[in-house]
Amino acid sequence: MRSILAVLTVAATAVTLTATPASAASGSVIVRTLGEATWGIGDPRPSECHDLGPGFHAVINETDGPLLVFPDHACDGEAILVHAWDNTEYGLHYSFQALT
């Protein structure tokens, strides 16, 4: 009985140690400024806060997962949910987080 328990413990430990961390969302997040300049952030990692700086009015989600877009620079406050392959229209956006 102890050997079965030992084997199960070793197996559970091996699974825990070999689990891969959360991967990045595939695709890019495109941001547009008030002057219509655009730039992108490729493959954003889940839960990482991306500060966009001042003046961004549109966030285009070209990833395979949802984003949260925030009205401040620290991914705090009331967020807008932007689904995969969707975008925000207008309004000042200062940071975002990928959810998957």
N, C-alpha and C positions, 0 to 999 in steps of 0.2 A: 504494500500500500504506500509506503514511504517513497519507493522508487517511482511510482506513478505520479505522486505529488511533486517530486523533484523534477521529473521530466516536464510536467505541465508548467512549473515555475520557470524553468529554463526557456521553454517555448514562449511563454508570455513575455519574458524579458527580451528575448530576441526580436519579437514582433515590435515591442516598444522601441528598442534601439534602432531598428531599421525603418521605422515609419518616416516617410518623407515629409518635410515641412510643406505648408500651404504654398501652392505654386501661384505664379502671376496670372492675371487675366490675359488671355490671348488677344492681341490687337492693340489699338492705340486710342488714347483720349486726345481729341483735338480741341484746342481752345482758341477763341477768336477775341481780339481786342475791339474796342470801340472804333479804332481806325481800320478795321477789317484785316489786320495782320493775323496770321494763324501760325501755330506751332503745335507739336504733338509730344505726348509722353507715351512711349511704347511699353507694353506689357506691365502695367502697374501691379504691384504686389498688394494682396488683400490687407486692409486695415492700415496701410501706410498713408499718412497725411501728405498731400501734395499742395504746397502753398503756391498759388498762381501769381501772387503779386497784385498790384492794383490795376484796375481798368479792364478786366475781362468780362464780357457780357454774354458769351455763348460757350457752352461746353457740349461737344459732340462725342458721344460714346460709341466708338467703333470697336469695342471689345465684346467678348462673348458672355459678359456678366454685368450686373447692375452697379451703378455708382451712386454715392451720396455726394451732393454738391452743397457746399456751405457758404453762408454769407460772411464768414470771418476767415482769418488766415490760419487758425489752429484747428480746423475741422470740428468746430463747436457751434452750437446754436441749432436753429431749426433748419434741417436739411431738405433738399429736393431730391427725390429718387428719380434717377435717370436709367431706364432699362437699356439692355444691350441694343445697339443699333438705333438709338434714339438720341434726342438732344434737348437742351434747354433752349428757350428762345432768347429772351432779353431780360436784363436785370444784372446787377453786379454780382459776380461770383468770385470768391477769393481762394477757395481750397476744395479739394475733393478726396474721397477715399473709394477704392474699389472694394466691393463686398465679397467677391469670389476670385 
